[in-house]
Amino acid sequence: MDLSTTGEPAIVQEDTEVRVGLDLRPGTLTLTRNGKDFAAYHALVQFASVSANPWAAQEVKFSATGPDAKSVALTVDLLNDTYEGPRAGVPAAIWKVAALAATSAGDVGITYAPPGRA
């Protein structure tokens, strides 16, 4: 490979958005929508920080296989409609996905606790 570089890449705290992708072990997470089961195999968690506020997980986009064996995308909003706190009724397993992604994103200064455990 003929490639050279100069400088040292760095992520600055002023970044307001970070996305972390996770490959999920097949068969470990099933999402159910309208009575149909979807086997999740990938999650993309979006974290945001506005005006130097703490980082928050704001959504998870799942890639999943549906009952017809076709791939689908399912998005779960994690913040309530006023963006002031967690959305009610989000299953604990989805918060665990956000926590796993936050652990992977620790190098950019994200600190995270699931709702109720701050």
Phi and psi in degrees as GROMACS dihedral restraints (atoms count N, CA, C in turn):
[ dihedral_restraints ]
;  ai    aj    ak    al  type     phi  dphi    fc
    3     4     5     6     1  -101.4    20    10
    4     5     6     7     1    92.7    20    10
    6     7     8     9     1  -148.3    20    10
    7     8     9    10     1   140.3    20    10
    9    10    11    12     1  -136.1    20    10
   10    11    12    13     1   162.0    20    10
   12    13    14    15     1  -139.5    20    10
   13    14    15    16     1   161.2    20    10
   15    16    17    18     1  -136.9    20    10
   16    17    18    19     1   151.9    20    10
   18    19    20    21     1    85.6    20    10
   19    20    21    22     1   173.2    20    10
   21    22    23    24     1  -126.8    20    10
   22    23    24    25     1   117.7    20    10
   24    25    26    27     1   -64.1    20    10
   25    26    27    28     1   143.5    20    10
   27    28    29    30     1  -147.4    20    10
   28    29    30    31     1   147.4    20    10
   30    31    32    33     1  -103.7    20    10
   31    32    33    34     1   130.7    20    10
   33    34    35    36     1   -99.4    20    10
   34    35    36    37     1   151.1    20    10
   36    37    38    39     1   -63.0    20    10
   37    38    39    40     1   -19.5    20    10
   39    40    41    42     1   -70.8    20    10
   40    41    42    43     1   -12.9    20    10
   42    43    44    45     1   -56.3    20    10
   43    44    45    46     1   133.5    20    10
   45    46    47    48     1  -103.1    20    10
   46    47    48    49     1    -2.0    20    10
   48    49    50    51     1  -150.0    20    10
   49    50    51    52     1   135.9    20    10
   51    52    53    54     1  -135.7    20    10
   52    53    54    55     1   135.5    20    10
   54    55    56    57     1  -116.3    20    10
   55    56    57    58     1   134.0    20    10
   57    58    59    60     1  -125.7    20    10
   58    59    60    61     1   125.0    20    10
   60    61    62    63     1   -97.6    20    10
   61    62    63    64     1   140.9    20    10
   63    64    65    66     1  -129.7    20    10
   64    65    66    67     1   129.7    20    10
   66    67    68    69     1   -86.3    20    10
   67    68    69    70     1   125.3    20    10
   69    70    71    72     1   -95.7    20    10
   70    71    72    73     1   140.1    20    10
   72    73    74    75     1   -63.5    20    10
   73    74    75    76     1   129.4    20    10
   75    76    77    78     1   -54.3    20    10
   76    77    78    79     1   136.9    20    10
   78    79    80    81     1    83.6    20    10
   79    80    81    82     1     2.1    20    10
   81    82    83    84     1   -94.3    20    10
   82    83    84    85     1   -18.5    20    10
   84    85    86    87     1  -141.1    20    10
   85    86    87    88     1   121.3    20    10
   87    88    89    90     1  -114.3    20    10
   88    89    90    91     1   127.8    20    10
   90    91    92    93     1  -103.0    20    10
   91    92    93    94     1   136.3    20    10
   93    94    95    96     1  -117.6    20    10
   94    95    96    97     1   125.5    20    10
   96    97    98    99     1  -134.4    20    10
   97    98    99   100     1   128.0    20    10
   99   100   101   102     1    52.0    20    10
  100   101   102   103     1    38.7    20    10
  102   103   104   105     1    79.3    20    10
  103   104   105   106     1     0.9    20    10
  105   106   107   108     1  -106.8    20    10
  106   107   108   109     1   139.1    20    10
  108   109   110   111     1   -94.6    20    10
  109   110   111   112     1   139.5    20    10
  111   112   113   114     1  -128.1    20    10
  112   113   114   115     1   126.9    20    10
  114   115   116   117     1   -88.6    20    10
  115   116   117   118     1   109.3    20    10
  117   118   119   120     1   -75.4    20    10
  118   119   120   121     1   136.4    20    10
  120   121   122   123     1  -126.2    20    10
  121   122   123   124     1   -10.5    20    10
  123   124   125   126     1  -151.3    20    10
  124   125   126   127     1   145.1    20    10
  126   127   128   129     1  -132.4    20    10
  127   128   129   130     1   137.4    20    10
  129   130   131   132     1  -119.4    20    10
  130   131   132   133     1   109.6    20    10
  132   133   134   135     1   -99.0    20    10
  133   134   135   136     1   129.4    20    10
  135   136   137   138     1  -104.4    20    10
  136   137   138   139     1   124.8    20    10
  138   139   140   141     1  -109.1    20    10
  139   140   141   142     1   147.4    20    10
  141   142   143   144     1  -138.8    20    10
  142   143   144   145     1   152.0    20    10
  144   145   146   147     1  -140.4    20    10
  145   146   147   148     1   122.2    20    10
  147   148   149   150     1  -116.8    20    10
  148   149   150   151     1   133.0    20    10
  150   151   152   153     1    53.4    20    10
  151   152   153   154     1    45.6    20    10
  153   154   155   156     1    62.6    20    10
  154   155   156   157     1    19.0    20    10
  156   157   158   159     1   -75.5    20    10
  157   158   159   160     1   162.7    20    10
  159   160   161   162     1   -59.6    20    10
  160   161   162   163     1   152.1    20    10
  162   163   164   165     1   -66.1    20    10
  163   164   165   166     1   144.4    20    10
  165   166   167   168     1  -137.4    20    10
  166   167   168   169     1   141.2    20    10
  168   169   170   171     1   -76.8    20    10
  169   170   171   172     1   122.9    20    10
  171   172   173   174     1  -108.9    20    10
  172   173   174   175     1   -23.7    20    10
  174   175   176   177     1  -161.3    20    10
  175   176   177   178     1   157.9    20    10
  177   178   179   180     1  -127.1    20    10
  178   179   180   181     1   127.7    20    10
  180   181   182   183     1  -106.1    20    10
  181   182   183   184     1   118.2    20    10
  183   184   185   186     1   -99.0    20    10
  184   185   186   187     1   139.3    20    10
  186   187   188   189     1  -101.1    20    10
  187   188   189   190     1   130.3    20    10
  189   190   191   192     1  -145.9    20    10
  190   191   192   193     1   162.4    20    10
  192   193   194   195     1  -103.5    20    10
  193   194   195   196     1   127.6    20    10
  195   196   197   198     1   -85.5    20    10
  196   197   198   199     1   179.0    20    10
  198   199   200   201     1   -61.2    20    10
  199   200   201   202     1   -23.2    20    10
  201   202   203   204     1   -92.3    20    10
  202   203   204   205     1    11.0    20    10
  204   205   206   207     1    70.3    20    10
  205   206   207   208     1    11.3    20    10
  207   208   209   210     1   -93.1    20    10
  208   209   210   211     1   148.7    20    10
  210   211   212   213     1   -78.4    20    10
  211   212   213   214     1   140.8    20    10
  213   214   215   216     1  -136.2    20    10
  214   215   216   217     1   162.5    20    10
  216   217   218   219     1  -115.7    20    10
  217   218   219   220     1   133.0    20    10
  219   220   221   222     1  -125.8    20    10
  220   221   222   223     1   130.0    20    10
  222   223   224   225     1  -111.6    20    10
  223   224   225   226     1   133.5    20    10
  225   226   227   228     1  -117.8    20    10
  226   227   228   229     1   117.2    20    10
  228   229   230   231     1   -78.5    20    10
  229   230   231   232     1   128.0    20    10
  231   232   233   234     1   -96.6    20    10
  232   233   234   235     1   -19.1    20    10
  234   235   236   237     1   -99.2    20    10
  235   236   237   238     1   148.9    20    10
  237   238   239   240     1   -68.3    20    10
  238   239   240   241     1   175.0    20    10
  240   241   242   243     1   -63.7    20    10
  241   242   243   244     1   -21.4    20    10
  243   244   245   246     1   -96.6    20    10
  244   245   246   247     1     0.8    20    10
  246   247   248   249     1    60.0    20    10
  247   248   249   250     1    26.6    20    10
  249   250   251   252     1  -102.5    20    10
  250   251   252   253     1    -8.8    20    10
  252   253   254   255     1  -172.8    20    10
  253   254   255   256     1  -177.3    20    10
  255   256   257   258     1   -69.4    20    10
  256   257   258   259     1   147.5    20    10
  258   259   260   261     1   -73.5    20    10
  259   260   261   262     1   134.4    20    10
  261   262   263   264     1   -69.1    20    10
  262   263   264   265     1   146.1    20    10
  264   265   266   267     1    85.2    20    10
  265   266   267   268     1     4.6    20    10
  267   268   269   270     1   -75.6    20    10
  268   269   270   271     1   125.4    20    10
  270   271   272   273     1   -59.8    20    10
  271   272   273   274     1   148.5    20    10
  273   274   275   276     1   -57.6    20    10
  274   275   276   277     1   -35.4    20    10
  276   277   278   279     1   -63.6    20    10
  277   278   279   280     1   -32.7    20    10
  279   280   281   282     1   -71.7    20    10
  280   281   282   283     1   -37.3    20    10
  282   283   284   285     1   -64.5    20    10
  283   284   285   286     1   -32.4    20    10
  285   286   287   288     1   -66.6    20    10
  286   287   288   289     1   -38.5    20    10
  288   289   290   291     1   -60.1    20    10
  289   290   291   292     1   -43.8    20    10
  291   292   293   294     1   -62.3    20    10
  292   293   294   295     1   -41.1    20    10
  294   295   296   297     1   -66.4    20    10
  295   296   297   298     1   -39.3    20    10
  297   298   299   300     1   -63.5    20    10
  298   299   300   301     1   -40.6    20    10
  300   301   302   303     1   -66.3    20    10
  301   302   303   304     1   -39.1    20    10
  303   304   305   306     1   -63.1    20    10
  304   305   306   307     1   -37.7    20    10
  306   307   308   309     1   -61.7    20    10
  307   308   309   310     1   -40.7    20    10
  309   310   311   312     1   -67.8    20    10
  310   311   312   313     1   -27.9    20    10
  312   313   314   315     1   -94.2    20    10
  313   314   315   316     1     8.9    20    10
  315   316   317   318     1   -55.8    20    10
  316   317   318   319     1   -26.6    20    10
  318   319   320   321     1   -67.5    20    10
  319   320   321   322     1   -18.6    20    10
  321   322   323   324     1   -98.4    20    10
  322   323   324   325     1    12.8    20    10
  324   325   326   327     1    88.2    20    10
  325   326   327   328     1    13.6    20    10
  327   328   329   330     1   -76.9    20    10
  328   329   330   331     1   126.7    20    10
  330   331   332   333     1  -117.5    20    10
  331   332   333   334     1   142.4    20    10
  333   334   335   336     1  -150.8    20    10
  334   335   336   337     1   140.7    20    10
  336   337   338   339     1  -136.2    20    10
  337   338   339   340     1   134.8    20    10
  339   340   341   342     1   -59.2    20    10
  340   341   342   343     1   155.6    20    10
  342   343   344   345     1   -52.0    20    10
  343   344   345   346     1   138.0    20    10
  345   346   347   348     1    85.8    20    10
  346   347   348   349     1    -1.7    20    10
  348   349   350   351     1  -127.8    20    10
  349   350   351   352     1    22.5    20    10
